[in-house]
Amino acid sequence: MSKRIRDRDGMYDFAIVGAGISGAATAHELAGRGHKVVLIDQYGPASMASGWTLAGVRQSGRHPAELPLAQAAVALWQDLAERLDGPTHYRQVGNLRCARTDAEAERIKAIVGEHQALGLEMELVSGNALRAMAPMLSPEVICASFCPTDGHADPRSTVTSFVAAAERLGAETRFGQKALALRVENGRVAGIETDDGFVAAGQVVLAPGVYGNDLIAPFGYRVPFEVMSATMMRSVPMPHRDMPVIGVANGDTTLRQEVNGEYRIGGGHEVWDGQLALDPWPQVRPRARSVYELIERYSALVPELADVKLDQLWCGLIDQTVDALPVLDILPEAGGVVAAMGFSGHGFCLGPITGQILADLAEGRTPALPIAPFAMDRFGAAADGTGVELHG
Ligand SMILES: Cc1cc2nc3c(=O)[nH]c(=O)nc-3n(C[C@H](O)[C@H](O)[C@H](O)COP(=O)(O)OP(=O)(O)OC[C@H]3O[C@@H](n4cnc5c(N)ncnc54)[C@H](O)[C@@H]3O)c2cc1C
């Protein structure tokens, strides 16, 4: 167990901004290492991307730089519920990525080859083998990649379990409190100015999702990401099927069945127009056209779902960087604060390992996994971009 960085009354060793999966996992990890931790969120646990997400726990389709993190995360997901003593509803049911055209089939074959070369268990399936895995697929699907060690989990349950476990380890939570600015004294981060006073801390971890740049901009930093809005929907509970997560080559449609039988369906994205309703949790409303197009796509992929009754529609915001990789780094010009943002639609699966990496960085240790590809300074003068596709 590590020694506390500082232990003065009223001062935390670590303040973490953001109670999505990244911040909640970090709070749990640091509290478990014996530190005095506070987790701050302007709304509450899983109130933004970590609640809006499709929540695929996927290694396939990852950038080679991200694959080791995804594999390490999947190893942690196996017994996460036991370690948190709370539900995650993790299911390792596999992930099928389908080809609907000859061009997509070529793409899928290439992905399978690349990932096999990187050591990921993955195969190309078609014909009877594919229909046996997913009889509900349209006959139009030509072939698919299959990764048996992928799966999914329930996002709100998982984040809530991380928070509850962190609290049992002594972490404090401040929900409904907004971080306004980092305070840096003598070149070192000293805490956070919030809308409910100053929170003194020996180190600060920022995991604020799409709002990340607001807190680092005063120090000259900006992660070049575009905020994209992805359309999501959920059905009423349906009879349970043994099925993998089903997606497509270009990531514009993904669906899975939740443990209670509801289908969670997502895909398609556009640049966010900045509108967010609070009722009381943050909500981004989908456009009718985007909903219509997603229904058309998923019904073409899984025709039996064309008639399913929809219970909920929403949009999720994605911090899409120019290279579709996150920033996991220390920012020296911001007093050495630890920053995690720009997960580009991949951060749910990574959550458990992100927590360990951010805890290591916050403690001043070198993480065991290679994180150089996630350095802030890789961007140079890169501009924002919208052309990167989502992997679902
Ligand atoms: C539609 C959709 C589908 C996705 N599908 C997948 C998938 O299948 N698999 C996968 O791995 N990933 C997926 N992702 C991505 C994944 O959900 C995110 O990368 C991940 O949840 C990010 O977690 P986070 O904790 O970093 O950020 P968030 O969950 O966004 O949490 C950030 C938190 O910070 C808080 N905050 C921000 N600013 C402040 C402030 N100033 N003061 C206090 N609090 C603040 C917010 O309220 C929020 O709760 C998807 C995302 C979306 C939107």
The ligand as a Gaussian input file, in Angstrom:
#p B3LYP/6-31G(d) Opt

LIG

0 1
 C      -23.232000       6.226000     -28.108000
 C      -21.937000       5.712000     -27.557000
 C      -21.561000       4.395000     -27.789000
 C      -20.353000       3.917000     -27.270000
 N      -20.038000       2.602000     -27.425000
 C      -18.930000       2.106000     -26.821000
 C      -18.652000       0.717000     -26.847000
 O      -19.411000      -0.073000     -27.400000
 N      -17.523000       0.284000     -26.230000
 C      -16.656000       1.140000     -25.603000
 O      -15.640000       0.691000     -25.076000
 N      -16.912000       2.466000     -25.553000
 C      -18.023000       2.957000     -26.133000
 N      -18.304000       4.284000     -26.076000
 C      -17.348000       5.182000     -25.444000
 C      -17.402000       5.129000     -23.950000
 O      -18.730000       5.069000     -23.489000
 C      -16.686000       6.368000     -23.405000
 O      -15.408000       6.468000     -24.009000
 C      -16.517000       6.270000     -21.908000
 O      -17.755000       6.029000     -21.283000
 C      -15.900000       7.562000     -21.402000
 O      -15.887000       7.508000     -20.008000
 P      -15.288000       8.719000     -19.214000
 O      -15.440000       8.369000     -17.780000
 O      -13.922000       9.021000     -19.708000
 O      -16.193000       9.976000     -19.609000
 P      -17.735000      10.256000     -19.250000
 O      -18.492000       9.022000     -19.044000
 O      -18.242000      11.230000     -20.260000
 O      -17.646000      10.964000     -17.840000
 C      -17.191000      12.276000     -17.699000
 C      -17.857000      12.836000     -16.452000
 O      -17.215000      14.059000     -16.133000
 C      -18.184000      14.937000     -15.619000
 N      -17.676000      16.293000     -15.784000
 C      -17.282000      16.889000     -16.930000
 N      -16.851000      18.134000     -16.687000
 C      -16.975000      18.324000     -15.346000
 C      -16.695000      19.419000     -14.487000
 N      -16.205000      20.580000     -14.953000
 N      -16.940000      19.269000     -13.167000
 C      -17.438000      18.101000     -12.676000
 N      -17.730000      17.043000     -13.456000
 C      -17.490000      17.156000     -14.772000
 C      -19.421000      14.652000     -16.458000
 O      -20.589000      15.042000     -15.781000
 C      -19.331000      13.151000     -16.663000
 O      -20.100000      12.438000     -15.713000
 C      -19.502000       4.792000     -26.562000
 C      -19.888000       6.103000     -26.317000
 C      -21.107000       6.565000     -26.795000
 C      -21.527000       7.967000     -26.469000

